[in-house]
């Protein structure tokens, strides 16, 4: 890309908004049960 095109792309990337879909990601197993290891503090 030309430098001015790259700057336009960079500006668009900076404006990208993200939305949190869920805060429980990884807390439950495939049966919907709470994972005990998910509650342990990460080292």
Steps between C-alpha positions, in 0.01 A plus 500: 500500500599858448588684822178707492291186441675327789424796726131482404497129588674570830244770584213259428660234718535744789127574478396135513267439792480171683206372700525249782265217412532313827709517814467132583720369218676183613319473833265219393554156346305361203218392736457845653665408830736744667865401460677491837839578340352818350457640851861443604728805472726497195874511564 
